[in-house]
Amino acid sequence: MKEYGDFAAAYDALMEDARHVRRAAFLDRALRRENPPVRTVLDLGCGTGTIACLLAERGYQVIAVDASEEMLAQAAQKATALEQGQPPFFLHQSMERLNLAQQVDAAVSTLDAINYLTRKQDLEQTFARVCRHLRSGGRFLFDVNSPYKLRRMDGQIYLDETEESYCVWRTAFSEKTKICTYWVDLFRLGPGGRWERSWEEHRERAWEPEELTAALKKAGFDRVEIRGDLRRKAPGPEEERLNFLCTKSK
């Protein structure tokens, strides 16, 4: 089942509580501490391009990559409305096959895109490719849904509703595979006022912080910091989202 197909058009309306502006500001503050200054930024798993556009408005040259053509179509349309900054350059690529024509000063990945890498081989390959495309000493900032959150979601049902869409999420977590599966039923108001239904399956891996750290070190990141979501403090035991700040070896 293809992820983020029909769901792409409804994604932004259903994700209004994702705190994109705060997340972009958090990334901006971290990137502005870098010396030499960060100018080019890779947005890995950019989705509908909200973070990429917010960073572009702050003056960064952004290369945004995603595996979903439908999500990229939404992102490209969003970029046309930018009032300042250079629109992001969008690429249709999977994370584990990332291939850029240049190095970048920094890389970011937000809203649990990394959790969609469910195999260790793909995780390690993604980190290695990010590291390869970063300049020496460059930073990689990303967040993941924590194992605590994904385990807690087992057996839950979530509802999201707008005037033009109604979404039902059913979730199940497997301790054997460490994967949380989301079954998404989406109803959208179509032409003539008729409701149209589509269905998607999403799978996220609950990566332990130690597993992610080991894969990052193997890829060539010599410093890995783990923090709570959108703050500089260490995560608590019931943290739902973990932020990783990683530095490539010089």
Disulfide bonds with the S-S distance in Angstrom:
none
